[in-house]
Amino acid sequence: MIKFIILFIQLFVLIFLVTYLTSNSFIITFDINELQFVFSSNLFLFFGILLFICIFIIQFFYFKSRYNLQKYFLLKKNKKLQKGYEYFVEAMIALANKDKKNAVSASYKMKKLIKDDQSLSLLLNSEIFKIEKKHKELSLLHEQMIKNKNTEALGYKGLMEENINKEDYHHAFIYAEKLFQLNPNIDKLYHTIVSIISKTKNWSQLINISKEAYNKKLIDLRLFNQNTAIAFYEISKIKIHSDPEESLNLILKAIKLHGQFPPFIKLHLEILIINNEISKIKKIIKRYWNHNPSSSLRIIISEFLKNHKITDLENVKYITKANFDDVESKKLTLDFAIHNSDWQVARENIKGLISLNPDREICEFMANIEYGEFNDKQKRDAWMLRAENARLDEIWICQFTNLTQNNWSSVSESGYFNSLEWRRPKMLGTVVLNND
């Protein structure tokens, strides 16, 4: 409607001008050298209108033919692109089927048809080089990919994976960090970065990357607290001699985040010994024991007290006073009763622990009691034989490899970050790794 009104106004103005000029015609004269030209203004107007009509007709046909020509070339280009994309799909299907010959052939045809879209070519070439195991060419291609906005993330991912395979974790982390800043939502990227950090032992970076991942809602609060606590624990271990106070602050932060995790408690006690805070140790052990008297904590407390010659049975009774009837409290008291050759206390505490099918630890305790109190080798050997066939004790087991180790570490001896679980191993096919 608006276009019609504008056209009507333009036509009205044109008719008005033509009418006005024809009704008010005048004579136009001009001289060229000795010649004088005289003509009416109506003639000038006529030629002007004629010229305008000619220009309009020429423009109309020019733009119409140009539009048709552009449409022709555009359709031709689209058909070419469509064919090129068909070859791209064909190449990707061939790659999925590991048909290298057809993949290369389709890739070559695609490149001839799609010359402007370099990203598709880079993507196809990277997959082909992977199949052909051309690692040098693939590395150079990944360098090209990071210069292309469409393939930048794939380039960084490729370079990261290359360096992980080469065990160059320093450069792997550099590319992983850039990839994380570019697209943190890539599947399992955070876990890959954590694995790389565990190889480089750059624990400060674990704190930073975990904080970023949590803020971006890539990980939940539990995982954030757990990984941050492990980082604090590792830094605390590093500073235990150079800066004991800072080491103490860090391990307390770790315990606050991850709860009273026995390996963290062990480090806390070791720091107190270094700081010569002996008077606090019994109270702190008692507090931890009252909170959660577990088998893993019992073993840590037992080793710690024996290593530092705090083996008085009265100290153990003080620690277990609040829950002396608990199975783990009885085992802790029993352990130190045997250590101190207090056979009466030992036999009192082992009552109720011997069932029809006692575990290996109880069998070993009984073997020590029989030999220690009565020097009875026959009964000791009988209990040790029974121990060999008894249910295994709990130990740290890597959830990925099922290999076991005596002491917890943030990176298992199998090389996996935070993979150790405290549980009983299977009876058959278990490999025990000593971590002395």
C-alpha positions as CSV (number, residue, x, y, z in Angstrom):
1,M,0.0,0.0,0.0
2,I,2.8,2.4,0.9
3,K,4.7,1.6,-2.3
4,F,1.5,2.3,-4.3
5,I,1.1,5.7,-2.6
6,I,4.7,6.7,-3.3
7,L,4.4,5.6,-6.9
8,F,1.1,7.6,-7.2
9,I,2.8,10.7,-5.7
10,Q,5.8,10.4,-8.1
11,L,3.4,10.0,-11.1
12,F,1.3,13.0,-10.0
13,V,4.5,15.2,-9.7
14,L,5.7,14.0,-13.1
15,I,2.3,14.8,-14.8
16,F,2.2,18.2,-13.0
17,L,5.7,19.1,-14.2
18,V,5.0,18.0,-17.8
19,T,1.6,19.9,-17.8
20,Y,3.2,23.0,-16.3
21,L,6.1,23.1,-18.7
22,T,4.0,22.4,-21.9
23,S,1.5,25.1,-21.0
24,N,4.2,27.6,-20.2
25,S,6.5,26.9,-23.1
26,F,9.3,29.3,-24.0
27,I,11.9,29.8,-26.7
28,I,15.4,28.5,-26.1
29,T,18.2,30.1,-28.1
30,F,22.0,29.6,-28.0
31,D,24.9,30.3,-30.3
32,I,27.7,28.0,-31.4
33,N,30.3,30.0,-33.3
34,E,28.3,31.8,-36.0
35,L,25.4,29.5,-35.9
36,Q,22.3,30.3,-33.9
37,F,20.0,27.6,-32.7
38,V,16.3,28.3,-31.8
39,F,13.8,25.8,-30.5
40,S,10.8,25.5,-28.2
41,S,11.1,24.3,-24.6
42,N,8.5,21.6,-25.4
43,L,11.0,20.0,-27.8
44,F,13.7,20.0,-25.0
45,L,11.1,18.4,-22.7
46,F,10.2,15.8,-25.2
47,F,13.8,14.7,-25.7
48,G,14.3,14.7,-22.0
49,I,11.3,12.4,-21.4
50,L,12.5,10.2,-24.3
51,L,16.0,10.0,-22.8
52,F,14.5,9.1,-19.4
53,I,12.4,6.3,-20.9
54,C,15.4,4.9,-22.8
55,I,17.5,4.9,-19.6
56,F,14.6,3.3,-17.7
57,I,14.2,0.5,-20.4
58,I,18.0,-0.1,-20.5
59,Q,18.2,-0.3,-16.7
60,F,15.2,-2.6,-16.5
61,F,16.7,-5.1,-19.0
62,Y,20.2,-4.8,-17.5
63,F,19.1,-5.5,-13.9
64,K,16.7,-8.3,-15.0
65,S,19.4,-10.0,-17.1
66,R,21.9,-9.5,-14.3
67,Y,19.5,-11.0,-11.7
68,N,18.9,-14.0,-14.0
69,L,22.6,-14.4,-14.5
70,Q,23.3,-14.2,-10.8
71,K,20.5,-16.7,-10.1
72,Y,22.0,-19.1,-12.7
73,F,25.5,-18.9,-11.2
74,L,24.1,-19.2,-7.6
75,L,22.1,-22.3,-8.5
76,K,25.2,-23.8,-10.2
77,K,27.3,-23.0,-7.1
78,N,24.7,-24.5,-4.8
79,K,24.6,-27.7,-6.8
80,K,28.3,-27.8,-6.7
81,L,28.3,-27.4,-2.9
82,Q,25.6,-29.9,-2.5
83,K,27.6,-32.4,-4.4
84,G,30.7,-31.5,-2.4
85,Y,28.8,-32.1,0.9
86,E,27.6,-35.5,-0.5
87,Y,31.3,-36.4,-1.0
88,F,32.1,-35.2,2.5
89,V,29.4,-37.5,4.0
90,E,30.6,-40.3,1.8
91,A,34.2,-39.8,3.1
92,M,33.0,-39.7,6.7
93,I,31.0,-42.9,6.3
94,A,34.1,-44.5,4.7
95,L,36.2,-43.4,7.6
96,A,33.7,-44.9,10.1
97,N,34.0,-48.2,8.1
98,K,37.8,-47.8,8.1
99,D,37.7,-47.8,4.3
100,K,40.7,-45.6,3.7
101,K,40.8,-45.9,-0.1
102,N,37.2,-44.6,-0.6
103,A,37.7,-42.0,2.2
104,V,40.7,-40.5,0.4
105,S,38.9,-40.7,-3.0
106,A,35.8,-38.9,-1.7
107,S,38.0,-36.4,0.1
108,Y,39.8,-35.5,-3.1
109,K,36.5,-35.0,-5.0
110,M,35.1,-32.9,-2.2
111,K,38.1,-30.6,-2.2
112,K,37.6,-30.0,-6.0
113,L,34.0,-28.9,-5.4
114,I,34.3,-27.1,-2.1
115,K,37.3,-24.8,-2.2
116,D,36.1,-22.0,0.1
117,D,35.3,-24.1,3.2
118,Q,38.7,-25.0,4.5
119,S,37.4,-26.3,7.8
120,L,35.7,-29.4,6.1
121,S,39.0,-30.2,4.4
122,L,41.0,-29.9,7.6
123,L,38.5,-32.1,9.5
124,L,38.6,-34.8,6.8
125,N,42.4,-34.8,6.5
126,S,42.8,-35.1,10.3
127,E,40.6,-38.2,10.3
128,I,42.5,-39.7,7.3
129,F,45.9,-39.0,8.9
130,K,44.7,-40.7,12.1
131,I,43.8,-43.9,10.1
132,E,47.1,-43.7,8.1
133,K,49.0,-43.1,11.4
134,K,50.8,-40.1,9.8
135,H,51.6,-38.5,13.2
136,K,53.9,-35.8,11.9
137,E,51.4,-34.6,9.2
138,L,48.6,-34.8,11.7
139,S,50.5,-32.6,14.2
140,L,51.1,-30.0,11.4
141,L,47.4,-30.2,10.5
142,H,46.4,-29.6,14.1
143,E,48.5,-26.5,14.1
144,Q,46.6,-25.3,11.0
145,M,43.3,-26.1,12.6
146,I,43.9,-23.8,15.6
147,K,44.2,-20.9,13.1
148,N,40.8,-21.6,11.7
149,K,37.9,-20.4,13.9
150,N,35.6,-23.3,12.9
151,T,38.2,-26.0,13.7
152,E,40.1,-24.2,16.5
153,A,38.7,-26.4,19.3
154,L,39.4,-29.6,17.3
155,G,43.0,-28.4,16.8
156,Y,43.6,-27.8,20.5
157,K,42.0,-31.2,21.3
158,G,44.2,-33.0,18.8
159,L,47.4,-31.3,20.1
160,M,46.4,-32.1,23.7
161,E,45.8,-35.8,22.9
162,E,49.1,-35.9,20.9
163,N,51.1,-34.7,23.9
164,I,49.3,-37.0,26.3
165,N,50.3,-39.9,24.1
166,K,53.9,-38.7,24.0
167,E,53.7,-38.3,27.8
168,D,54.6,-34.6,27.4
169,Y,52.2,-33.5,30.1
170,H,53.5,-29.9,30.3
171,H,52.5,-29.1,26.7
172,A,49.4,-31.3,27.0
173,F,48.2,-29.0,29.9
174,I,48.9,-25.8,27.9
175,Y,46.7,-27.0,25.1
176,A,44.1,-28.5,27.5
177,E,43.8,-25.1,29.3
178,K,43.3,-23.2,26.0
179,L,40.7,-25.8,25.0
180,F,38.9,-25.4,28.4
181,Q,38.8,-21.6,28.0
182,L,37.5,-22.0,24.4
183,N,34.8,-24.7,25.2
184,P,34.7,-26.1,28.7
185,N,31.6,-28.2,27.9
186,I,33.5,-30.7,25.9
187,D,32.7,-34.2,27.3
188,K,35.2,-35.3,30.0
189,L,37.5,-32.4,29.4
190,Y,37.7,-31.4,33.1
191,H,38.5,-35.0,34.0
192,T,41.2,-35.2,31.3
193,I,42.8,-31.9,32.6
194,V,42.7,-33.3,36.2
195,S,44.5,-36.4,35.0
196,I,47.1,-34.3,33.3
197,I,47.6,-32.2,36.4
198,S,48.1,-35.3,38.5
199,K,51.0,-36.3,36.2
200,T,52.6,-32.8,36.4
201,K,51.8,-32.5,40.2
202,N,50.8,-28.8,39.6
203,W,48.3,-28.9,42.4
204,S,47.7,-25.2,42.4
205,Q,46.3,-25.6,38.9
206,L,44.0,-28.3,40.2
207,I,42.5,-25.8,42.6
208,N,42.0,-23.1,39.9
209,I,40.6,-25.4,37.3
210,S,38.2,-27.1,39.8
211,K,37.0,-23.6,40.9
212,E,36.3,-22.6,37.2
213,A,34.6,-25.9,36.5
214,Y,32.3,-25.6,39.6
215,N,31.5,-21.9,38.7
216,K,30.5,-23.1,35.2
217,K,28.4,-25.9,36.7
218,L,30.5,-28.6,35.0
219,I,31.1,-30.5,38.3
220,D,29.0,-30.8,41.5
221,L,30.0,-29.5,44.9
222,R,31.0,-33.0,46.1
223,L,33.6,-33.4,43.4
224,F,34.8,-29.8,43.7
225,N,35.4,-30.3,47.5
226,Q,37.1,-33.7,47.0
227,N,39.5,-32.6,44.3
228,T,40.3,-29.2,46.0
229,A,40.9,-31.1,49.3
230,I,43.4,-33.5,47.5
231,A,45.2,-30.5,46.1
232,F,45.5,-28.9,49.6
233,Y,46.7,-32.3,50.9
234,E,49.4,-32.6,48.3
235,I,50.6,-29.0,48.8
236,S,50.6,-29.6,52.6
237,K,52.9,-32.6,52.1
238,I,55.3,-30.4,50.0
239,K,55.4,-27.7,52.7
240,I,55.6,-30.0,55.7
241,H,59.2,-29.3,56.4
242,S,59.7,-25.9,54.8
243,D,56.6,-24.2,56.3
244,P,55.0,-26.5,58.9
245,E,52.4,-23.8,59.9
246,E,51.2,-23.4,56.4
247,S,51.2,-27.1,56.0
248,L,49.0,-27.5,59.0
249,N,46.5,-24.8,57.7
250,L,46.3,-26.6,54.4
251,I,45.6,-30.1,55.8
252,L,42.9,-28.6,58.1
253,K,41.3,-27.1,55.0
254,A,41.5,-30.4,53.2
255,I,39.8,-32.2,56.2
256,K,37.1,-29.5,56.3
257,L,36.3,-30.0,52.6
258,H,36.6,-33.8,52.3
259,G,35.6,-34.8,55.9
260,Q,37.8,-36.9,58.2
261,F,39.5,-38.9,55.5
262,P,42.0,-41.2,57.2
263,P,45.0,-40.5,54.9
264,F,44.5,-36.7,55.6
265,I,44.3,-37.5,59.4
266,K,47.6,-39.3,59.1
267,L,49.3,-36.2,57.6
268,H,47.7,-34.0,60.2
269,L,49.2,-36.2,63.0
270,E,52.6,-36.2,61.3
271,I,52.6,-32.4,61.1
272,L,51.8,-32.2,64.8
273,I,54.8,-34.3,65.6
274,I,57.0,-32.1,63.4
275,N,55.6,-29.0,65.2
276,N,56.3,-30.8,68.5
277,E,52.7,-30.6,69.6
278,I,52.8,-33.9,71.4
279,S,50.3,-32.9,74.1
280,K,47.6,-32.4,71.5
281,I,48.0,-35.7,69.7
282,K,46.1,-38.0,72.0
283,K,43.1,-35.6,72.2
284,I,43.0,-35.1,68.5
285,I,43.2,-38.9,67.8
286,K,40.4,-39.4,70.3
287,R,38.3,-36.8,68.6
288,Y,38.8,-38.4,65.2
289,W,38.2,-41.9,66.6
290,N,35.0,-40.9,68.3
291,H,33.7,-39.5,65.0
292,N,34.4,-42.6,62.8
293,P,36.2,-45.7,64.2
294,S,36.9,-47.4,60.9
295,S,39.4,-50.1,59.9
296,S,41.5,-47.7,57.7
297,L,41.7,-45.1,60.5
298,R,42.6,-47.9,63.0
299,I,45.6,-49.0,60.9
300,I,46.8,-45.5,60.5
301,I,46.5,-44.8,64.3
302,S,48.2,-48.1,65.1
303,E,51.2,-47.4,62.8
304,F,51.5,-43.8,63.9
305,L,51.5,-44.6,67.7
306,K,54.0,-47.5,67.2
307,N,56.3,-45.4,64.9
308,H,56.5,-42.7,67.5
309,K,56.7,-45.1,70.5
310,I,53.4,-43.9,72.0
311,T,52.4,-47.5,72.8
312,D,51.2,-47.3,76.4
313,L,47.9,-49.3,76.6
314,E,46.4,-46.7,78.8
315,N,46.7,-44.2,75.8
316,V,44.7,-46.6,73.7
317,K,42.1,-47.1,76.4
318,Y,41.8,-43.3,76.6
319,I,41.3,-43.0,72.8
320,T,38.6,-45.8,72.7
321,K,36.9,-44.9,75.9
322,A,33.7,-43.4,74.3
323,N,33.1,-46.5,72.1
324,F,35.1,-49.3,73.7
325,D,32.5,-51.9,72.6
326,D,32.8,-51.1,68.9
327,V,34.5,-53.8,66.9
328,E,37.2,-51.5,65.6
329,S,37.9,-50.2,69.2
330,K,38.3,-53.8,70.4
331,K,40.7,-54.5,67.5
332,L,42.8,-51.4,68.3
333,T,43.0,-52.4,72.0
334,L,43.7,-56.0,71.1
335,D,46.5,-54.9,68.7
336,F,48.3,-52.9,71.5
337,A,47.6,-55.5,74.1
338,I,49.5,-58.0,71.9
339,H,52.2,-55.4,71.3
340,N,52.6,-54.9,75.1
341,S,52.3,-58.6,75.9
342,D,49.2,-58.0,78.0
343,W,47.6,-61.3,77.3
344,Q,44.6,-60.9,79.7
345,V,43.5,-57.7,78.0
346,A,44.1,-59.3,74.6
347,R,41.9,-62.4,75.4
348,E,39.2,-60.1,76.9
349,N,39.0,-58.1,73.7
350,I,39.2,-60.9,71.2
351,K,36.1,-62.5,72.8
352,G,33.1,-62.0,70.5
353,L,35.4,-61.3,67.5
354,I,36.0,-65.0,66.8
355,S,33.1,-66.3,64.8
356,L,32.7,-69.5,62.8
357,N,34.4,-67.7,59.9
358,P,36.8,-65.1,61.3
359,D,38.6,-62.8,59.0
360,R,42.4,-63.0,58.3
361,E,43.3,-60.3,60.8
362,I,41.5,-62.1,63.7
363,C,43.2,-65.4,62.8
364,E,46.6,-63.6,62.9
365,F,45.8,-62.0,66.2
366,M,44.9,-65.4,67.7
367,A,48.2,-66.9,66.3
368,N,50.1,-64.1,68.0
369,I,48.3,-64.6,71.3
370,E,48.8,-68.4,71.3
371,Y,52.5,-68.1,70.5
372,G,53.2,-65.0,72.7
373,E,51.4,-66.2,75.8
374,F,52.2,-70.0,75.7
375,N,54.9,-70.3,73.0
376,D,52.6,-72.8,71.3
377,K,53.9,-73.1,67.8
378,Q,51.4,-75.8,66.9
379,K,48.4,-73.6,67.7
380,R,50.1,-70.6,66.1
381,D,50.6,-72.5,62.8
382,A,47.0,-73.8,62.9
383,W,45.7,-70.2,63.2
384,M,48.1,-69.0,60.4
385,L,46.9,-71.8,58.1
386,R,43.3,-70.8,58.9
387,A,44.3,-67.1,58.1
388,E,45.5,-68.1,54.6
389,N,42.0,-69.4,53.8
390,A,40.1,-66.7,55.6
391,R,38.4,-63.6,54.2
392,L,40.9,-61.0,53.2
393,D,41.3,-57.7,55.1
394,E,40.3,-54.4,53.6
395,I,43.0,-52.6,51.6
396,W,43.3,-49.8,49.1
397,I,42.3,-51.0,45.6
398,C,42.4,-49.1,42.3
399,Q,38.9,-49.1,40.9
400,F,40.3,-49.2,37.3
401,T,42.9,-51.9,37.5
402,N,42.0,-53.8,40.8
403,L,45.6,-53.6,41.8
404,T,46.0,-53.1,45.6
405,Q,48.4,-51.0,47.7
406,N,48.9,-50.7,51.4
407,N,48.9,-46.9,51.6
408,W,46.5,-44.4,50.0
409,S,47.9,-41.9,47.4
410,S,46.2,-39.3,45.3
411,V,47.6,-40.9,42.2
412,S,47.5,-44.7,42.5
413,E,50.6,-46.8,41.6
414,S,48.6,-47.7,38.5
415,G,48.7,-44.0,37.5
416,Y,45.1,-43.0,38.0
417,F,44.0,-39.9,40.0
418,N,41.9,-40.5,43.1
419,S,41.1,-44.1,42.0
420,L,41.7,-45.9,45.3
421,E,38.9,-47.4,47.3
422,W,39.1,-49.0,50.8
423,R,37.5,-52.5,50.4
424,R,38.2,-56.2,50.5
425,P,39.9,-57.6,47.4
426,K,38.7,-60.7,45.7
427,M,40.2,-63.9,46.9
428,L,41.6,-65.0,43.5
429,G,43.8,-63.1,41.1
430,T,44.7,-60.2,43.5
431,V,48.0,-58.5,43.1
432,V,49.3,-56.7,46.2
433,L,51.7,-53.7,45.7
434,N,53.6,-52.7,48.7
435,N,53.8,-49.0,49.3
436,D,56.5,-48.8,52.0
